Amino acid sequence: MMTRFHGTSALALVAFALAPPTVADAQSTGARMFAIPAGDLAQALSAYSSVTGMQVIAAPALIRGQRTRGASGRLTTSAALVMLLRGTGLRPVESNGVTILRRDQAQPVPVTLGTRVPVVAAAAVQATTIARETPEATDEIVVNGYRSSLLAAQDLKRRAVGTEDNIVASDIAAFPDMNLAEALQRVPGVAITRDTGEGRQIALRGLGPDFTRTQLNGMEVLGNTASGMDNRGNVSRSRGFDFSLFASELFNRVSVQKSYAANQDEGGIAGTVQLFTAKPFDYAGQKIVLSAKGQTNDQTSGVTPRLVGLFSQRQGDFGALVSVAYSKVRNNEYGYRNWNWGKVTYGANNIGPEIDAPTRALLRGGTIFAPQAQSPSTWYTDRERIGVTSALQYHPGDNFKIDVDLLYGHLADKRDDWAIAAGGYNALTGNVSGTQVIRSATIQGNSLVAASYTGIDQRSEHHRVENQTDFYQAVANVSWDVGDRLKLTALGGYQKSNFVQPTFDKIFLQARNTAFSFDMQPTIPVNTYGFDLTNPANWNVQRLVTQENMIKSDYLNGQLQAVYDLTPILKLEVGGEYKRFTNSGYQYLTNIFYGTAATSDRAIPDALKYVINRDSLLPYIGGDIAGIYALLGNNRDLTAANLTAGSDFRIREKTWAGFTQLDLDTDIGSMRLRGNAGVRYYHTDLVSSGSLATATNGVTTLQPVTVGTSNDDWLPALNVALDITPKLIARASASRNVNRPGLPQLAAAGTLTVAPFGGSVSVGNPNLQPFRSTSAEAGLEYYMGRNGFASVGFFWKDLNSFITSETSQVPYSATGFPVSLLLPGQDGTTPYNYTRPINGDGASIKGIEAAFQHDFTFLPAPFDGFGIVANGTWIDGDQTAVYNAVVKSIPLYNLSKWAANATLYFETERFGARVSTAYRSRYLTGAGGNANVGDGIRPTNNVDFQVRYSPVKNLRFVVEGINVTNRPIEQFTDLSTDRTLVYTRSGRIFTFGVTTSF
């Protein structure tokens, strides 16, 4: 418990020295000689008072059993006292000429609504001055509002040696964030990607999710999920953590560490995101929190629940806690999608007499890009998220502590996806050579942006998917103060993530020989059809696709660390670590055709066809999945005989690492200098196994392949923080770090994606070297007491051995895959995009980060309740990519040159309101294909709000809105021409509910 000091509490204090010997000595703060040995703190403080004539008082419980490392040399009185108190958890506060010792929590515990949190006053964290507070000041605040949580986060940022930003519990749980990704988007330098209405993954300082290490309760984590849209990743198999896996309410603090130190795990060139779940010792005794909310989306029907419960009990040396979060979310993202854009060549008979000669020549010349498939599409999801945390703590004293954390996460999706596309056998998906005849054409530059046709085969898709991710983690942390100067810590943990997609059934219906036109010029492209899309008689079965997916990851981690106090100002840290990571998976697939370009599609009863029953740009017919599968007798239980070539690769990594680091905390004149310098060594053994398609004498077979490699490196790091004045802090860091290649990049396998015209082949490269980065950064932070701060920083990273892509267009026969995998009408001459990862020339990234936070306390009431939090980032960085043997410079993937966040808030004891906006400029998600340079997402700006009312202390009613402007997601291809790929909206989300704690 924190000791409170009020006007009458001085009677309970113990005085170490009475009246000063002389007034002159008492007032003297100049440097003098000290020779106070290490030992009992009470005796050392008595000696200090004898030397300085200064009165120092403290509650007996605070100094009982405490030991000091002593103070020696020529020091100021304040510097000597700080030296005596280092490692004791105490800090000096001067009040009315008396120095009072108070507890100083090194890491203030951010907790849920209504819990007291220790927060150091702004001036008190300076080591060279004794903060002045009135007797009425308190060491505690009650985190019952957004403003208080910002203050706690500000204090954590200030105490860090490297560059760091934090979010504390009420900041997460109280803001309308569906998951952690959306909470993190408000941190300077963080931008997020969205899918079906939720944030999924983050980019930190312009580098994508694979470059950000995520740790949960001290252990690295990985969890995979899936997108309904294949050009957003579909089934995701990467190192990047998917933050949509967890509800934000499960966590009471998130720390974004942007600087690297030798005592951190290698990896995470962009930075480290630390996630912390609640602990029973965060609370004084028993704690119960209950929350119930209803949630709705204006593009779906009904209200879905969002429920949270926490129970914590602390008794003596033992504490136990359990928390549960449950939610269901319905979302309907719909709009317009092109499969891609590519160069097209029209046959002479496929150009109508209405087309003029110059346009005819362009269409015949193979230089014009045209959109493929032109597809109004809908992605509906019914999502269920469950999270359970449990924590056990045993602290039999200050010298020995055991913490055990358990976590289970479950995310399940039931999807119902629809599309209609000019993607039948006589399609608009590539070269035009069937029954299609173009009747009008609008060409801008080298892009066909509008056209009308006859003889087009339209295709509808109805797609049902069920998948789930189950995540398990168990972590034990032990700390032991062996003596006055040595502390040992250990971590042992295991986690696994299992993603399964047992259901993936898709029905393709086809309507033949229709009139059709498209216009890509409006903001939302427009299609026009020359037949009744809702007449079931026009549609018959073309194809059935069945698929199963599995991705499994597990992680074993052990760490041991020792911290030894060499001197009162210098610590030595040494440690070792072992990590074992494995990842495996597969995809099973069947693709059954019921018609070809020359044969009729399979006729089925009209009762097995119905009009799309989800929101869509237009109505059209789709197939009854269960009924058609039953009628046609298709197998929906797949086996290894249905394996997709190249999908069954396995990665295993074993890493041994060790580090040594020196930590410094001293004074330079009137300034406090903190820093750390160290080096880390790691060695990783990698085994990649899978299968590659090989062709011998015209016969293609899948050959098992196993490749073993290893890599190691020395990683030095230096971080410095200089408290120039009690309000101004300068930081500087320099380090070298690595990032392991993405999992598909290391695969000893190749994967094939077929499409009506062409497709793609991607192969891995187990011999890739890791990304290696040399980084430097510097910044200034100015703190305005308890009212806010302003900061600005510069960062630079030079990435050598940068992994990039080499893309070329080759005949399918050159890929090595069997012709039997192709669609009807394709053969070995069909052009395919062939992509493989290579270690390129390198890349660099630089940027400027600025942040500002301030309470408007200078305004008269009630306007003094307003405040603002704002940040902005400018980033520039390029990489090289190879297109048909031509090297081109393109922006780094996931890098938005500009990103900004702002929150305007109003807070009183009973009422609070906030509105927030998050902007990021356009960014690339891939290298592109079909001669397009780069695929990406156009600028986004999302607006959220919250209003809360607390009629009594422990009760809160809330109304929240997410994406209240219904901002679209717009995807494009080709950096120079910016051709539209996707334009969709996911709807506005509104939440209303109540939270209570006792």
N, C-alpha and C positions, 0 to 999 in steps of 0.2 A: 504494500500500500504506500502511496505517496504521502509524505508528511506535509501538512498544511501549516503555514506560518501566518498568523493574524496578529492583531495588536496585543491580545492577551496571552498569546502562546509562548512568550519569552520566558515565562515562569517555568516552563517544562524543559528548558534548555540547560545544557551543561556549559559553563564558561571555562575555556582553556587558559585564558589570561584575564586578569582584572584590569585595573586602570593602567595606562601606559606609563613608563618611567618618566618620560618628559613629553611635553606637548610637541616639542620640535621633533623628537624621534617618532612620535605617533603620526605626524603628518608627513614625514619624509617618505617618499616613494622612489628615491633614486637608487641606483645599483649599489649593492653591498655584498660582502662575502658571506656565504652560507656554507656550513659543514654539518648538515643534519643527516645522520646515517639512516640506512634502511632499517625498518623495524615496525614496532607498534605505532599506528597512526595517531592515537591519542597523545603519546609521549612526543611524537614528532611535531604535532601541532602546538604543544606546550613550549617546545624549544623554539618553534617559529615565532610565537608570540613574545617570548623572551628577547629574541634578537630584534624584532621589528617594533615591539611595543604596540602591536595591533591586536585587538580583541577578536577572537574567532570562536563562534559558538555553534553547536549542533545538537540535535536530538540524540540521546545516548544510543538508541537503536541503530542510528545511521553509522556510528563509528565503532560500535562494539565488534571486536575481532578483526577489524580492518588493519591491513598492513600497507606501508608505503615503501617506495624504492629510494626515498631520501631526496635531498637537494643539496648540491654542492657547486661551488664556483661563484663568480661575481654575477649576481642576478638582481633584477628589480624585485620588489616585494610581491607584486602580483605574479610575476613569472615564477618565483620560488614557490608560492602557494599552489599554483597550477601544477608544478612539477611534483609536489608532495601528493597531490590528489589524483595524479594519473593512475588509471587502473582501478580506482576505488568506486567509480560510478557516482562521485560527488562533484558539485561545482560550487564556487563561491558567489554569493550575492551580497552586495553592500547595502545596508539599510540603516539610515540615521547614524552613520559613523561606525556601525558594527558590521562585521563580516559574518554572514550566516551561510552555513553549508546546507545544500539541498541536493536531493537525488537527481542525477542527470542520466536519463535513459539514452543509451547510445542509439537505439533504434526505437522511436516511439511506436507503440503498437496501434495500428489503425484498426478500428473495430466497427461493429455495426451500430446502427442508430441508438443514441441514448447512453452510450458507454463512455466512461471517462478515459481520456487519453493523455499521457504525459507529453507536453510540448515545451521545449526550451524556448524562452524568450529570445528574440532575435539577437540582442546584444550579448546574451550570456554565452553564446557559443564561441566568442572570441577568446583565445587563450591568453591574450596579453592585457586584457582589461577586465575589471570586475564589474559586472553589470549592476546598474543602479535601479532598484525597484522600490516602489512604495510598500509599506507594511501590508497593504491590502492586496498586493499582487498574489497570484496563485500559480502553482505549477501545473494546474489541471485545466483543461477545457472539456466541455461536453460536446461530443460530435453529434449534434442534432440538426445540422444544416450543412448546406453546400459550402458556405464560407469557412466553417471550421475545418472541414475536410481539406480544403485548399491550403489552409494554414499548416496542417499537419504534413501535407505533401511537400509544401515549400520548405519545411524544416528538414525533411529527409534529403531533399535536393541540396540544401546548403551544407549539410554535414559530409556529403560524399566527397571523396578525393577526385575521382574522375567525373565526367559529365554524366548526369543521371536525372531522370524524371520519374515521378511516382504518382500513382492514383491510390487513394485510401478508400476504405470500405464504403462509407456513405457516399463517396463520389461515384462508386460503381453501382451500388445497389439502388441508389436514389435516382440515378439518371436513366432515361428510357433506352437502355442498351439491351438488346436481346441476347448478346453474347459478348465475349471479351474483345473480339476484333473491333466492335463498334465502340467500346469504351476506350480502346487504345488509339482510335483515330484522332482523339483530342490531344495527344501528346505531340510536342514539336518533332517534326521529322518523320512522323508515321502517317502513312496513307494505306487505305484498305481496298481490296477488291470485293465486289458484291455479286451475289448470285441468288436468284429467287427470293429477293427481298431481304437478305441478310448479308452482313459482312462475313467473309470466309478466311482470308489470309491477309497478312500485312506486308508492306514494303517499308523498310527502315532506311532513311537517308539515301533513297534512290536505289536500293538493292532489294531484290525480291525475297520471298519467304524462305527459299533454300539458304539464304545468307544470314538469316536471323536464328540464333540458337534460343530455344524456348526451354526453360527449366521449371519444374513444378516441385515445390518443397525441396529444392536443391538438386534435383535429378533431371537430366535431359529427357524430353518427351517427344513423341512422334505419334500422330494419329491421322489416319486417312479417312476421307469421306468421298462423296461423288457429286458431280453436277449433272443436271438433266440435259445440258447442252454440250454436245461433243466439242465445239470450238471454245469452250471454257474449261476443258480438261476432262469432262466426263468422269470416268473413274480415276481418281487422283492417286498416283503412286510416286510420292516425292518425299524429300526430307522436310519440306515446309510444313509446319504445324497448322492444322485447320482449326481455327479458334471457334468455329461454330459448333464444335463438339461439346463445349461446356456452357452452361448458363453463367452469367456474370455474378449471380448471387452467391455462388459457392466460394468466392474469394474475398479476402479482406484487404489485400494489398497486391498491387502489380508494380514492379520496378523495371524500368527500361534503362539498362546500363549501356551507354554508347561508347565508352572507353574500355579498352582491354587491359587487364592486369595479369601477371604471370600466375596468380593463384586461381584464375578462372580456367575452366575447360578450354582447350583449343577448339577452334571453330567459331562460327558466328562472326564473320568479317564485318557485317553491318552492326552487330551489337547483340545483347542478350536481354531477353524478356524473362523476368523472374516472376513466377506466380506463387502466391502464398494463400493457403487455406487457413481458416480460423483455428485457434488453439484454446483449450480450456483456461490456460493461465493468462489469456488476454483479458479475462474478466475476474472481478474480485471474488465472486462466489457463484451462485446459480444464475444462469441467464437463459431466457426463453424468448425466441423471436418467431412470430408467425406473420405470414403475408399471403394475401389472396388477391389475385387480379383477374380480370376478364380482358380478353384481347380480340380485336376484330380487324379485318382488312376490307377496304371498300371495293376490292375486286373478288371477294369471296363472300360466302354467307355464313351466318352464325357467329357465336362467341366461343372462344377457346380459353381454357384455364391456364393460369400461371401461378403455381403454389410454391411457397418456401417455408420451411420450418427449421429451427435450430434449437437444440437443447445442450446446455453446458453445465457441468457441475464440478466445482473445485472444492476439495476438502483436504486440508493439511498439505501433505507433500504430493498428493495425487490429484489428477484432474482428467475428466473424460468429456468428450464432445461429439455430437453427431449432427449433421445438417443434411437436409434433403431438398432438392429443387426439382420440380416437375412442371413441364409445359407442353402444350400442343399448339402448333402453328399451322394455319392454312394460308397458302399463298398461291396466287395465279399470275404468273408473269406471261404476258403475251405481246405480240407485235409482229414485226416483219423480219425475215431472215433470208439472206443469200448463202448458199453453201460456200461459194467463193467467187472470185472473178478470175478469168483466164483468157488467154488469146484464143480466138476462134477463127475457123476457116469454113466458109459456106461453099457447098457444092453449087455448080452452075444451075442445077434444077431447083435449088432451094432458095433462089432469089426471084421474087415476083417481078412482073413487068412494071410495077409501080415504082420501083427503085431506080433512081437516076444513075447514070454511068459512073460518075466519080465515087458515089457511095458503093456501087456494085464492086468497083475495083478494090476499095478498102476492105469490104467483106470477104472478098476472094483472096486478099493478100496475106492474111494471117498475122496482121499487126494490130488488130482491134481487140480490146478487152471487153468482155461481156459478162454480166452477172449470171450465176449458175443457179438454176432451180426456182428462184423468185418465190419465196415460201412464206405466207402468213402462218404463224406458228403460235402454239400455246403450251406452256409448261406449268402444270398444276401439281402442287405438292401438299401432302398432309404429313406434317413432321411432328415427331414425339421426341422429347429430350428429357432424360432422367439423369440426375447427378446425386451421388451420395458421398459425403466425406465423414471420416471418423478420425479423431485424434486422441491419443493417450499420452499423458505427460507424468513423469515421476521425477520430482526435484527434491531429494532428501536434504538439500542444503544448497548454498550458493556455489559449492565447488564441484558438484556432480549433477548432471541432468541427462535424462533419457526422454526423447520425444519419438513417438511412432505415429505416422500419418498413413491413412488408408483412403483410397479414392476409387470410386467406380463411376464411369460415365457411359451413357447409352444414348445413341442418336439413331432414330429409325425414320426412314422416308418411305412413303407410299406415293408414287407418282402416276399421273395420268396425263400423258403428253399427246398433242395433236399437231398435224401439219398438213398443208396441201401445197404441192410443188409441181412445177413444170419439169418433173423428173422421171417421167415414164420412159418407155422404150424409145419413143420419138420425142426426145427431151430437149431442154435448153440447158445442158450441163457440159457442153464442150463443143467440138466440131459438129456442124449441122449437115447431116447427109442422109436423113430418112425422109419421112413424109412432110417434114416441116417446111413451110414457105414463108419467108419474111415479106410483109406487105408494106411496112413503113419503118423508117429508121431515123433516130436522132443521135448524131455522134458529136460529142464534145471532146476536143483533144483527140485522144486515142481510146475513148470509152464510149460504148454503146449504152446510152442512158435511157432510151425509150424505144420501143418497137412494138409492132403488131404482127400476128402470125395466123396462119391456118395450119391444120395438120399436126397439132400438138397433142401429145398424150399427157394428161394430168394424172397425178398420183396423190392419194391421201394416205396418211400414216396415223395409226392409233397405237399407242405405246403404253404398256403397263409395266411399272418397275417397283420392286420392293427391295430395299437394302437396309443394312444396319451396321453400325460400328459399336463395338463393346471395348471399353478401355478399362484396364485394371492397373493400379499402382500401389505398392507398399514400400515405404521408406522409413528407416530408423536413423535418427541422429543422436549421437552421444557426445557430450563434452565433459572434460575432467580437468579441473585445476589441480595439477600434481603438487605444486608448491606455490610460493609467492611469485615465481617468475616463469613457470612453464605451464602451458595449457595444451591439452590434447583434444582433438575432435575427430570423429569418425562418422562416416555415412555408409550405409548399405541399403541397396534398393533393387527392386525388380519391377518391371512393368511389361505389359503386352497390350497390343491393339489388334483387334480382329475385325476386318471389314468383309462382309459377305453380301453378295447380291444374287440371291437364289432365283429371283424372278425378273425376267427381262423378255417380254413377249411383245412382238410388233407385227401388226397386220398392215399390209400394203394393198390398197384397192386402186384400180386404174380405170380412167375414162378415156377412151381412144378418140383420136382424130377430131380435136376441138379447136375452135378459134380462141385466141388468147392475146392479150397485150399487157405490157408492163411500162411503168414510168418511174424511174429512179430519181426524178428531179424534185418532187416534194420532200418535205422533212420526213414524213412517213411515206415510203414508196407505195404506189397504188397499182393493183392488178385489176384487169377487166376480163371476164370470162364470157364466151359465146354460147354457153349452155347452162342448164339448170343444175347448180351444184348440189341441190338438196333432193334431187330425184334419185332414189335408190336404183332405179332401173338403168341408170347411166354408169353404174360402178360394178366391177367384178374383181375377184381376188387375183393379184399379180404375184405376191411373194409373202412368205412368212419367215420371220427371223426370231430365233431363240438364243439366249445368251445367259451364261452364269459367270460370276467373277468372285475372286477371293484375294485378299491381301492380308498378310499376317506379319506383324513386326514384334520383336521382343528385345528387351534391353536389360542387361545386368550391369550393375555399377557398384564399385567399392572404392572408398576414399579414406585416407588417413592423413592427418595434418597436425603439425606441432608448431606452436608459437612460443618463442622464448624472448623474454625481455633482456636484451643485452645491456642496455643502459636505461635511465629514465626517459630518454627521448628516442630510443632506437629499439625496434623489434625485429627478430629474425623469424621468418616463416619458411617451413619446409614441408613438402608433402608428396604423396604418391597416389596413383589412381590406376584402376583397371576397369576397362569397359569392353563388353561384348554385345554387339548389335547384329541381329539377323533380320532379313526381310525376304519374304517369298510370296509367290502368288501365281495365279493362272487365270485364263479366260477360256471358257468353252463356248462354241458357237455353231449353230446350224443356220443354213440359208437355203430355204426350199422355194423353188420357182414353180408357178402354176401357169405361166405363159411366157412367151418370148416375143421378140419383135415380129416373128413370122407366124405365131400361133395365138389363139384366143386365150384370154384369161379365164380362170375357173368361175363359172356362174354359181351363185349361191342364192338362197331365198332372201327376199327383201327384208324379212323379219330379222336377219342378222346384220343389217345395216341401219345406222341411225345418224341423225344430225348431231354435230358436236354439242355437248351439253356444258361446256365451259365458256367463259368469256373469250371472244376471238374478234379479229378484225372483220370476219365475215363468216356466214354459216356454210357448212359443207358436210358431205357424208363421210363417215368412218365405219370401220368394221367392229362388230361385237367380238371381242377377243376370245372370251371363253367359248362362245357358241361356235365360232369358225374353227378354232383349234379342235373342238370336239367333233365337229362335222367332218373335218378333213383327216382327223386321226394323227395329227403331228405329235411327235415325241417332245415333251417339255421337261423330261428328266435326263439331263446330259451327263456324259461320262468323259473319261480321259480320251476316248476315241474321237471326241469332238473338240480336242484341244486346238486353240488358235496358235498357229506357228509363231514361236518366239515369245509368247506371253508367260511361259513357265520358268522365268529365270529366278535365281536365288543369290542374294548378296550376304556375305558374312564378314564382319570386321571385328578384329581384336586389337585393342589399343592399350599399351602401357605408357604411362606418362609420369613425370616428376617435375617438381619446380622448387626454386628457392627465391625468396623475396625479402627485401629489407623495407620496413615501414618506419617512416620518420615523422615525428611530431615535435617541433621545437619553435623557438622564437628567434626572429631576426630584428633586433631593435624593438620597435613597437608593433611589429607584424608577426603573425603566426604562419609558420610554414608546415604544411603536411604533404606527404608524398610517399610513393612506393616505387621501388625499382627491383626488377627480377628477371628471371629467364625460365622458360618452360621447355622441356624436351618431351617429344612424343614419338612413338613408333607404332605404326598400324600395319597389320597383316590383313590383306584383302583376298577373299576367294569368291570369284564370280562364276556361276555355273548356269548353263541353259542349253539352248539348241539353236543351231544355225542351218539354214537351208543351203544345200550344196548341189550343184549340177554336175553329173559325170556322164558323158556319152549320151546327153539328152535326157537322162533320168535324174529327177530331183528327189533328194532324201533329206530328212532332218537328222543331223548328226549331233550327239551330245558333246558339249564343250565345257571344259573347266579351265579357268585361267587364275593363277595365283600371282599377286603382286604385293609389294610393300612400299611404304614411304615413311620418312621421318624428317624431323626438322627441329631447329632451335628457335624459340620464339621469345625474344627480349621485349620488355615493356617498361615504360616509365610514365608515371602520372604525378603531377604536382598541383597543389592548390595553395595559393598564397592569399591570406586574409590581409589585404593592404590596409584597410581600415575596418572598423566594426561593421560597416555596411557594404564594402566593396571586396569581392573575391575574384582573383584571376586564376584560371586553370590552363594547364598545358599538358598534352599527352603525346607520346610517340610509341609505336608498337609494331610488331610483325605478327601476323596471324595467318591461318589457313582456313580453307573451306573445302570440305570433301565434295567431290562431284555428285550430281544428282543420281538417284538410283537407276532410272532408265539409261542414263549416260554410261553407267558402268556395266550394263547388262551384257552378258555373253550370249546375245540373242538379237534377233531382228523381228520387228512387228510390221504387219501388213494391214493397210486400210484400203478396201476396194470401194470404188465409186463408179456410177454409170459411165463416166468418161474419165479415164485415168484413175489416179489414187495416189497413195504415198507409201513409202517403205522407210522405216527408221531402224537403224542398227545402233547398238551400243559399242562402247570401246573400253574394256576393262583396264587397258594400259594407260588410261588418262592419268596425268598428274593432278594433284589438288590445285585449286585456286590458291595463290599466295599473295598476300597483301602487305604493303608497308603503309602505315597510316600515321597521320599527324593531325592534331587539332589544338585550338586555343580559344579561350573565351573569357568574357567578363560578365559578372553577375552583380547587380546592385539591389540590395534589400532595403525596403522601406518599412522596417519594423514589422509589425503584425498586419500591415496594410497591403503588402504585395511585393513584387520584385520586377526587375527588367533584366534581360540577359541578351547577349549576342555572342555568337560563336562561329568559327570557321573550321571546316574539316576538309581533309584531302586524303585520298587513298589511291595508291598505285598498285594495280593488280597484274602481276605477271603470271605466266602460264594460264592465262584466262581461257576458259573453255567456251568455244563458240561453235557454230554449226557450219557444215559444208553441205550445200544443197545443189543438186543438179537434176535435170530432167533426162531420164534415160528410158529406152524401151524396156517393157516389163521383163523381157527375156534376160536382161542384164542384171536383174535383182537377185536371181538365184532361186526365187520362189516358184513352186509348181504352177503350171498353167491351169490346173484343175481348180484353183482357188478363184479364178476370174469369173466375172459376171458373163452371162450370155452376150455374144456379140463382140467380146474382147478377145485379143490374142496376144502373142508375144511382142507385137509391134506397138501395142498401146502405150503411150507415154505415161510414165509414173515419176513422181517426185521422190528422189532418193536423198535421204538426209542422214548424216552421221556427225557425232561430236568430235572435235579436235581441240588440242591445245593451241590457241592462236597466239598472236603477237603480244597480247596484253590489252589492258584497258585502264582508264583512270577516271576518277570521279572527284569532284570538288563541290563544295556548297557552303551556304551561309544560313544559319538558323537564328531567328530572333523570337523572343517571347516577352509578353508583358501581362502582368496580373496586378489588379489594384481594386481595393474597396473605395467607394466614393464617400468616405467618412468626412470629407471636407465640405460636403453639401449639408444644408439644413434638413432636419427631419420633415417628412419621412424619406426624402431622397437619399439620405445617407445609407439606406439599405441596398442601394444599387452597387454593382461592381462589374468588372469585365475581366475575362481571360482571353488572350489572343496570342497566336503565334503564326509565323510564316517561314517558309523554307524555299530557298532557291538552290537548285542542284543542276550540275552539268556533268555529263559523262558519256563516253562513246566506247563502242566495241567494233571489231571487224567481223564480217560474215562473208562467206564465199558463195557466190551465185554463179553456177556454170563456169567455174574456174576464174571468175572475176571477183576480186576482193573489194568490198564496199564498207564504208564506215556508217554505222547506224547507232542510235541511242541505245544505252543499256536497257534490257528488259525491265519493266516495272518502274522505270524512272520517269517521274513527272517533274518537269523543270520547275514548276511552281506548285506549292501546296500551302494551304492556309486553313486555320480553324479559329473560330471566335464564339464566345459564349457571353451573353449579357444576362446577368442574374439580379434578382431582388430577393433579399433574405431578411425576415424578422423571426422572432421566436415562434410565431404561430403560422406564418404564411411565407411561402417561397415560390418563385417562378423563374424559369430559365428558357431561353431560346438559343439554339446553337446551330452553326452552319459549318460544314466541312467541304472544302474545295480542293480538287486536284486537277491539274492540266492533263492533256492527253499523254498516253504512255503506250509502249509496245508490250505485247505479251508473247510474241514469237517472231521468227525471222521472215515469215511470209512464205509464199509458194506460188507456183504457176506464173513465175516472173514478176510477182509483186514483191516489193522490198518492204517487209515488215507488216505484221498484223498488230492491231492494238485497240484501245478504248479511248474515245473522245472525252473531253473535259466533263467532270461531274461536280455537282454542288448539292449536297443533301442538307435539309433543314429539319431539326427535331425540337421539341419543346416539352416542358414539364411544369405543372402547377401542383403545389402541395398545400394542404391545410392541416394543422395540428391543433385540435381544440384543447387537448391536454398533453402533458409531457411525453407520454409513451404511446401516442396514437397518431397515425398519419394517414390522411386520405390523399390520393394522387390521381391526376389525369395526365396522360402522356400521349405524345404524337411522334411518330417516326416517319421520315420521308414525307412530310406534310405537303410538299410541292409535287409529289409523284414524279420525281426526276427520272427521265429515261436513261437506260443504258444503251449507248451507241458504240458499236464496234465497227472498225474500218480495216481496210487493207490498202497497202502501199502508202508510204510516207508522203510522196509528192502529189499523188492524185486524190488521196483520201476517199477511196471508194467505199460506199456503205455496205457493210456486212450484216449488221443487226441493229434494229431499233425496237426496244421493248420497254414496257413499264411493269412494275411489280406492285403498285398500289400504295395507298396510305395506310399506316397501321396505327390504331388508337387503343390505348390501354387505360383502364380505370380500376382502382382497387384500394385496399386498406392494409396497413402494416401496424402491428403492435408488438411491444416488447415489455418484459417484466422479469 
